[in-house]
Amino acid sequence: MTDVPSFDSIKLEIADTVAIITLNRPDRLNSMPPAMADDIRAALDHLPSLGARALLITGEGRGFCSGADLADDRSGGGAVGGGARSRNALRGHYNPMLLALANLDIPVVVAINGPAAGVGCSFALSGDFTIAGKSAYFLQAFVNIGLVPDGGSSWLLPRLVGVPRALQMMMLGEKITGDQAADWGMIYKCVEDADLLAEAKALATRLANGPTIALGTMRKILRDGLTQDFATTLDAEARGQFIAGGTADAAEGILAFQQKRKTEFKGK
């Protein structure tokens, strides 16, 4: 295992086999300048060498992520400030980070404390299990400043909540509470604020103790299945069974079943 790197705008920790990324600009409600997106992507690239088998993402302080930082210009072109600059920030910083997150081979838990707005909303919904505290809310704020959704929300939201509710969020720019998001099926669950981090860590630990290769394969098959036909997905499942069936974890699962004991998966 390599040393855990440090970053300017996020914290990266390893707790056993759970990686924890904490957005760390609490004075700005963890608003995300392009440099933070770059830090997140770099952290994701380090996870395999750190032995991570699950990832937990959360925010420091009162907010998860209040959106792109409209003022921070240290990257050479802030996230907002003209059509070309916005486009370039997305293509050069935010989109590569979100693609790296989507392509991870390990499950992702996201714990939402406070606001998840703009690209922060998109980022919040990009994991596999999103858990919100009671004080959390989700806001597609783009319409309020004359912009269009980004961060993949135009792809994510219709698949999570359907077109009418996606349009409600995008065109009306209304806050969706954690409870409402859970009722809609947009997130995994909503819990008391005091329980948020403990619940998220417990879930991430449970996933980290699972059959890692099988979980990563499930993640890919499910996401790919959203844009491909039934026959292609059937073939992907068959290939996935071939991959997972040849792992040490699959052999352990069968042996534990035969011996009527708890499985001890090693992620191999």
Secondary structure, 3 states (H helix, E strand, C coil): CCCCCCCCCEEEEEECCEEEEEECCHHHCCCECHHHHHHHHHHHHHCHHHCCCEEEEEECCCCCECCECCCCCCCCCCCCCCHHHHHHHHHHHHHHHHHHHHCCCCCEEEEECCEEECHHHHHHCCCCEEEEECCCEEECHHHHHCCCCCCCHHHHHHHHHCHHHHHHHHHHCCCEEHHHHHHHCCCCEEECHHHHHHHHHHHHHHHHCCCHHHHHHHHHHHHHHCCCCHHHHHHHHHHHHHHHHCCHHHHHHHHHHHCCCCCCCCCC
